[in-house]
Amino acid sequence: MENKTEEVVCCHTEDATSCRKSHHPERVKKDLTNRLNRIEGQIRGIKGMIDKDVYCDDVITQISATQSALNSVAKLLLEGHLKGCVVDRLSEGDDEVLDELVVTIQKLMKK
């Protein structure tokens, strides 16, 4: 049940010394929060399966499903980051965002 959203999620920096922040539209925040709540429930379920000595293969299947759900959240965030933050920073002449993006993608690909 994957919801594609057309809204752009963007990260902004107030000034060079402040911490960067994302400015997610409320609809996107709600979608991400709902997805993360489901993932949290999946994790609790996996812990319960371990406590109940559920067959290892069944636990691994649930872990795989949870990893897939987390990857889905990461993809949505990355899409918004690319379409919003990266485009904005490039248009401002900030090419450093490309190095940052490469590191982010490398982190995602390790998994």
Sequence and secondary structure as in RCSB ss.txt:
>XXXX:A:sequence
MENKTEEVVCCHTEDATSCRKSHHPERVKKDLTNRLNRIEGQIRGIKGMIDKDVYCDDVITQISATQSALNSVAK
LLLEGHLKGCVVDRLSEGDDEVLDELVVTIQKLMKK
>XXXX:A:secstr
      S  EEE SSTTS  EEE  HHHHHHHHHHHHHHHHHHHHHHHHHHTT  HHHHHHHHHHHHHHHHHHHH
HHHHHIIIIIIHHHHHTT THHHHHHHHHHHHHHT 
